[in-house]
Amino acid sequence: MNRPLRSALGVALTAALLTSVAVAPAWAHAGGRPPAVVDLPDGFQPEGIATAGRYAYFGSRATGEIYRADLVTGRGTTISAPTGTPSLGLKIDPRGRLFVAGGTAGDARVLDTRTGEVLARYQFATAPTFVNDVVLTRDAAYFTDSNRPVLYRLPLGRGGALPPADGFTTIALTGAYEQVGTGVNINGIVATPDGRALIVVQSNTGTLFRVDPATGATTVVAVPGYTFTNGDGLLLLGRTLYVVQNSLNQIAVATLNRTGTAGTVTGTITDPEFDVPTTVAKALGRLYLPNGRFTTPPTPTTPYTAVAVRPR
């Protein structure tokens, strides 16, 4: 693939709220400063996050519900009802469409964030499968599967047209990457700084891999002296790669070369409010991370939050 792949940028969405959810912000709004902690519905069990303007979208790994929060006011609403299957990695394109990784359902959904309507659904695989995360490029959406050494590619046509239900391809990963055991393997995914390839993190080894999206060939991203243990969601801003290390309650910050073949870790970010954060997205000049709280037994009344920190 010779044309550069470019990560899609979100746009502000101003549609009316669809279904009110009784989640009052636990802070006193003063001076227009966005809250550092955003309350999510009790029992929600968040996993993915995507942002557009002042809004953040969260997926529930328990029910598949999609929740939209106003990051300025802290208030939120449900835009898509529970599906009974997980909603994990999320990305929004400039057309206001939300791409959702379906976890153990082995599928992906594309939603209209204005109406909550499901625009398309794609059944990539059946058990064992764990469709975990997604990245949008100029001409495709790529999904990871933590249980299989593959990526799933949804080609985007002219004007961003979605393919038919069977219009995806499965890309087998070859080269340096090896599937390890039965734990979480490939997890987060981003494009390289030059937009010509993809980078994935293998959670159970802490290794970053560069993937040629045309062939599936992989090479290890050389990051001397650092292992991304429990690597989860990824975010690339320019040449800075943020790697969420969930159980370590921190974000590793690395500077990559343009091609994404090598990098250097320049520091880590942590916060007292982190409680097993899963992934990260940028909005309003800050990084937002949902707390997965994997070490806390989930109940219908278990509180969940998203935390904002300053980027480095």
Summary of the structure (lengths in Angstrom):
residues: 312
radius of gyration: 17.9
end to end distance: 32.1
largest distance: 53.6
contacts: 1109
relative contact order: 0.15
helix: 2%
strand: 45%
